[in-house]
Amino acid sequence: MNYYKKNKNGFDWFIFEERKDLDHVRAGVSFIIKENTRPLYSIEFYSSLHGITAWFRKEDKFQISRWEGEDKAKSLSDLNYHYTGEFLSSSGDDALKIKIMEDALSFFKDKILKELIETQLENPKDIMIAREHFLRIKED
């Protein structure tokens, strides 16, 4: 599993990714923290099979997006029929959320953070995952 940090739009992203052939991202977990703050803002779970779900700590809400599927992509236009690309659809239920999270976490190797994720989701108002947890991890 690869680890790296990037800054995007005023947020620090601490990203763990499992890559496969041709550098394809198979699954990933990203921890997002606002710049110059300590507590976790959100966690994003990525599955190349099922979609993406993001959990926002302050609101304790999930945003779930599924891949639209090849059949739907082909039906949108003749261009997509020849050059199929699957995009995200902003719909999903709890069953899909669980599939995405389980798939993303199946590759996750940092056991301490994996346990913290579970605890954080159970107690969203507590600041359990903070910037300090990522300072101990060496970037690639």
Secondary structure, 3 states (H helix, E strand, C coil): CEEEEEEECCEEEEEEEEECHHHCEEEEEEEEEECCCCECCEEEEEECCCEEEEEECCCCEEEEEEECCHHHHHHHCHHHHHCCCCCEECCCCHHHHHHHHHHHHHCCCCHHHHHHHHHHHHCCCCCCCECHHHHCCCCC
